Structure formats: structure tokens, C-alpha cells
Amino acid sequence: MTIESTNDNNNTKPAITYSECYQQCFCSDNLELMKTIESNTIDLIYCDILYGTGRNFGDYQDLKPIRSEIEAHYLPRLKEMHRVLKITGSIYLQMDYRIVHWLRCIMDDVFGYNNFRNEIIWSYKRYTGICRNFQTMHDNILRYSKSENYTFHQLFQPYQPTTLKNHKWEYDEINGTYFYWKRGKNTHPYKIHANKNGVKMNDVWDIPQLSPISNERYDFTSQKPKALIERIIKASSNENDLVADFYLGSGTTAEVCKDLNRNFIGCDINPRAVEITLKRLNNARS
């Protein structure tokens, strides 16, 4: 597939500029909205996109798992996302096994193979049905940057219990940290110091799905937990940055941006999605 390079120079006067985006939600086709946004404006894009199941979920009609339909929908939208993203920006797209291979190819062409950063696996537990395959219990999140100069804050996770258990830890009074001695066949023993923050976070995230009785739960299909979105926003943006979600859904991204002091712009073609998002933002302010 041949992709023309994205032109960051939008010849039409943008209807939406950075200074106007504190927290804005639009009921709009995302492609049409993105065309009105000034180039090089957005610091971070996160979208829980259409997964290509072909199903009607009530709140929205999903795309069919046909490559031509997937490409026709996503290619023009990804080119606009590339245009509006800042040079220091990142994009995270969430999906599952049905279309991740196609989206990876499209994003390689639009954002550049060398700007691929991670494929994050969101691992979760759920009710299992009867099937002749391994149970599918994860989503895929593709992370790309627009350049080599991207915003990223290292996140940490706790040490594995086996790491804490299998080593003899000592206290270093000079540094005020715990350490253990690493020994090798051809090296002298040396100290491995524990990081008080834990270990650097890996690309497999074990975060529970929302339960039906969760306090976060709104009556919207495929709502994602705030803990998942919080990791992304903390890792790839700063306070007062502008975050966009062009597949707004239940508005989790908007609420997390409010919690973490980020500006936000988002849209959904479904009026109910925008209504729920505005309700969540109003509740967050109260």
C-alpha cells in the first residue's frame, strides 16, 4: 500500500486552536472535526477505536472485519491525526486481534516504521465461553510517536515477589537504599541497588476490566477502566498538555484528563456518548 506523506500545512483556517481547548466535546464525525483542528496542536492522542467485529453494540455499529473497509475508514483519519499531532506527540490506538495486523501496517506507513514505540498488551480476566481456541483475554495498544523527540515519562511497577524473596538484601547506609550482591563466574561481586519506585514498567499491563457494579461504571458498551488511561496520559503528556480522543465512547479519557490537569478535546458521532461524557465531567467538577 502506498501512502502519501502527511502535509502539516493546513491551507484552510482552523476552526479550533490550542487556546480554545480546555475541555471540549463534540458530537461529530471525527474526520470532519480533525479537519478543523490546527496542525501540530495536540500533545497526545488516545483512541479506543472500532475493533472490526461487524457487530451492532447498540451504542454504535462496528466496522466489518474486511481489510478494504478497515483501510478506507482508518487511513484518512490516521493521516489527519498525524497532521494535528505535535512533533513531540504520541498516539496510542487500542484494538484487538481482529485488526491489529492491518492497523500496524497502516500506522507504519503514516507515522513511519521507525516511529513505532510499543505494542502494549492489556491483559484482563473475564467470563470464558466454550470454544476450540485459547481464550482471548487481552487488547492490543499500538503506540507511535511523530518523531524521535517525543514526550515520555518512565513509569514503574512493583518488584516481583520472587525478586524480593530470592535475594539477600542489605541496607546501604551511604545511599540509603537496599541492595544485593550480584556474582558471576568471571566478574567480581557488585551491588544491585533497589529502585524505591520499583522496576521499569513493561508492555504487558494487568489491569482488571470494570465490574458491572464498579463505581466507575456508566451504562455504555465497552467502557475502559480509568487506571488504563491514566498510565497512558501520565507516560506521554505533561500537565496542561492537550489530549485528544476522537472515539470518545463513554468519556473515560476526558474524565482522566480532568483528574490529571490536562486539556482535552474529543468527539463521537453518537449523541449519547457526548451526553455521558459531559455528565462525567460535571460530576468530576463537583
Secondary structure, DSSP 8 states (H G I E B T S, - for coil): -----------S--SB-GGG-SEEEEES-HHHHHTTB-TT-EEEEEEE-------B-SS-B---S-HHHHHHHHHHHHHHHHHHEEEEEEEEEEE-TTTHHHHHHHHHHHH-GGGEEEEEEEE--------SS----EEEEEEEESSSS------EE---HHHHHSS--EEETTTTEEEEEE--SSS--EEEE--TT-EE--SEEE-----TT-TT--S-TT---HHHHHHHHHHH--TT-EEEESS-TT-HHHHHHHHTT-EEEEEES-HHHHHHHHHHHHHHH-
